[in-house]
């Protein structure tokens, strides 16, 4: 048994553009190639990628990895409002098409 113990401790501090500390589960807006992306932070993986998951994907959030150098801006999100109108309009259109198809089907 050795006479001394050595423990290496590595800490990684991740911050937003305005200096706020980021931790797992934080909601963020990332600016990548001029596009704003709303996501939830998961981790920095072993390859050095910024790992996130989609917030707006209600079925099963998709995990997405970004190169850290590709993120031009990053801000924490404390609140946002999401309109269901687009989904409602799409569902109504699809329902209307289904109804029209039923009417246009030849009788057996």
ABEGO torsion letter per residue (X at the ends): XBABBBBBBBBBBBBBAAGBBBBBGBBBBBBBGGBBBBBBBABBBAAGBBBBBBAABAABBBBBBBBAAABABBBBBABBBBBAAAAAAAAAAAAAAAAAAAAABBBX
